[in-house]
């Protein structure tokens, strides 16, 4: 019996084909229509329905490039199941180079949304009903906020032996953060429905970071192989070692001033170690930022200007700190930019 077509936003995609679909979302002040761009790749053989989406925060654009390269990959030509690829979810924010929607709401705090709510709630409801609810698995692509950068990492709610944990391990980045769910996020909504979901965090907002993009493409392809959507790689290589963090915390600016970092992204730090110094422009007042635990720096501010209380260094804690350090160092030393032919 032939496989049924896949339908999204009123468009039917036949097995063994792909289609680009513009999902109507709103109109601008000028009455010009605005759409969420979607590409559906519908395999001839049955399998999972994987949603890979980027730019829920409109300025987090590494995910846009990850989706583009994923769709150009020759690996998906023999896809089992269905891939729903959404490079830009928050089209309002993407056009304006901002994280937020025009009403200043964070779209990733608006799920499941409501057709009668705020703009953010309506966009979340439309994305959920038209796209997300069709997925059996989700990979949500993010970066650090503006002026902050993240070490490549996967965030998920982990339970031993769960499909989510298997996906996180297969992704192949050095750090897996067993992260709490944020109310109103796509991850929290999907988890509430029993849909395995990963958040990939890497790089900085409004930047294309090759060291974040290439591992993201490879990670998504590894997860697709783990789910049986793609044939096993001929290289038969295992994903790079990853360590699960048992918690994390931010070290914050003790005073207002100018930041001088004394550590780097991915570095191992010890409790009490000086991570950086904040000083006034004259150097008359100067305070140290100190690590409050042993760990690995998985996120940090790139802006040398700091207000008191501002989060500057994100340190993840591990039971096996040496193994975590080795995983990060191996990941960084083995990294090679992905070719444009992906």
QUINORDA-V280285 format. One record per backbone hydrogen bond with DSSP energy under -0.5 kcal/mol. NH is the residue of the N-H (numbers start at 1). CO is the residue of the C=O. If there is no record, write none. Layout:
# QUINORDA-V280285
nh=NH co=CO
nh=NH co=CO
This chain:
# QUINORDA-V280285
nh=6 co=13
nh=8 co=11
nh=11 co=8
nh=13 co=6
nh=13 co=11
nh=14 co=12
nh=16 co=42
nh=17 co=14
nh=17 co=42
nh=19 co=40
nh=21 co=38
nh=23 co=21
nh=23 co=36
nh=24 co=22
nh=25 co=34
nh=26 co=34
nh=28 co=32
nh=31 co=28
nh=34 co=26
nh=36 co=23
nh=37 co=35
nh=38 co=21
nh=39 co=85
nh=40 co=19
nh=41 co=83
nh=42 co=17
nh=42 co=40
nh=43 co=41
nh=43 co=81
nh=44 co=79
nh=45 co=79
nh=50 co=48
nh=50 co=82
nh=51 co=49
nh=51 co=137
nh=52 co=50
nh=52 co=84
nh=53 co=51
nh=53 co=139
nh=54 co=86
nh=55 co=60
nh=55 co=141
nh=58 co=56
nh=58 co=99
nh=60 co=57
nh=61 co=59
nh=64 co=61
nh=65 co=61
nh=66 co=62
nh=67 co=63
nh=68 co=64
nh=69 co=65
nh=70 co=66
nh=71 co=67
nh=72 co=68
nh=73 co=69
nh=73 co=70
nh=76 co=73
nh=77 co=74
nh=78 co=75
nh=79 co=76
nh=80 co=229
nh=81 co=45
nh=82 co=48
nh=83 co=41
nh=84 co=50
nh=84 co=82
nh=85 co=39
nh=85 co=83
nh=86 co=52
nh=86 co=84
nh=87 co=85
nh=88 co=37
nh=89 co=54
nh=90 co=55
nh=91 co=89
nh=94 co=90
nh=95 co=91
nh=96 co=92
nh=97 co=93
nh=97 co=94
nh=98 co=93
nh=101 co=105
nh=104 co=101
nh=107 co=105
nh=109 co=106
nh=110 co=107
nh=111 co=184
nh=113 co=110
nh=114 co=121
nh=117 co=114
nh=122 co=118
nh=123 co=119
nh=124 co=120
nh=125 co=121
nh=126 co=122
nh=127 co=123
nh=128 co=124
nh=129 co=125
nh=130 co=126
nh=131 co=127
nh=132 co=127
nh=133 co=128
nh=134 co=131
nh=135 co=132
nh=136 co=49
nh=137 co=49
nh=138 co=196
nh=139 co=51
nh=140 co=198
nh=141 co=53
nh=141 co=139
nh=142 co=200
nh=144 co=203
nh=148 co=145
nh=149 co=300
nh=150 co=203
nh=151 co=298
nh=153 co=201
nh=154 co=175
nh=155 co=199
nh=156 co=177
nh=158 co=156
nh=162 co=159
nh=166 co=162
nh=167 co=163
nh=168 co=164
nh=169 co=165
nh=170 co=166
nh=171 co=167
nh=172 co=168
nh=172 co=169
nh=175 co=152
nh=176 co=243
nh=177 co=154
nh=177 co=175
nh=178 co=176
nh=178 co=245
nh=179 co=156
nh=179 co=177
nh=183 co=181
nh=185 co=182
nh=189 co=185
nh=190 co=186
nh=191 co=187
nh=192 co=188
nh=193 co=189
nh=193 co=190
nh=194 co=191
nh=195 co=190
nh=196 co=136
nh=196 co=194
nh=198 co=138
nh=199 co=155
nh=200 co=140
nh=200 co=198
nh=201 co=153
nh=201 co=199
nh=202 co=142
nh=203 co=150
nh=205 co=145
nh=205 co=148
nh=206 co=59
nh=207 co=204
nh=209 co=207
nh=210 co=208
nh=212 co=209
nh=213 co=209
nh=214 co=210
nh=216 co=212
nh=217 co=213
nh=218 co=214
nh=219 co=215
nh=220 co=216
nh=221 co=217
nh=222 co=218
nh=223 co=219
nh=224 co=220
nh=225 co=221
nh=226 co=222
nh=227 co=223
nh=228 co=225
nh=229 co=224
nh=230 co=224
nh=236 co=233
nh=243 co=174
nh=245 co=176
nh=245 co=243
nh=246 co=317
nh=247 co=317
nh=249 co=315
nh=251 co=313
nh=252 co=250
nh=253 co=310
nh=257 co=306
nh=258 co=279
nh=259 co=304
nh=260 co=277
nh=262 co=275
nh=263 co=275
nh=266 co=297
nh=267 co=264
nh=269 co=295
nh=272 co=291
nh=273 co=270
nh=275 co=273
nh=275 co=289
nh=276 co=289
nh=277 co=260
nh=278 co=287
nh=279 co=258
nh=280 co=285
nh=283 co=280
nh=287 co=278
nh=289 co=276
nh=290 co=288
nh=291 co=273
nh=295 co=269
nh=296 co=316
nh=297 co=267
nh=298 co=296
nh=298 co=314
nh=299 co=314
nh=300 co=149
nh=301 co=312
nh=302 co=147
nh=303 co=147
nh=304 co=302
nh=306 co=257
nh=309 co=253
nh=310 co=307
nh=312 co=251
nh=313 co=251
nh=314 co=299
nh=315 co=249
nh=315 co=313
nh=316 co=296
nh=316 co=314
nh=317 co=247
nh=321 co=319
nh=324 co=320
nh=325 co=321
nh=326 co=322
nh=327 co=323
nh=328 co=324
nh=329 co=325
nh=330 co=326
nh=331 co=327
nh=332 co=328
nh=333 co=329
nh=334 co=330
nh=335 co=331
nh=342 co=339
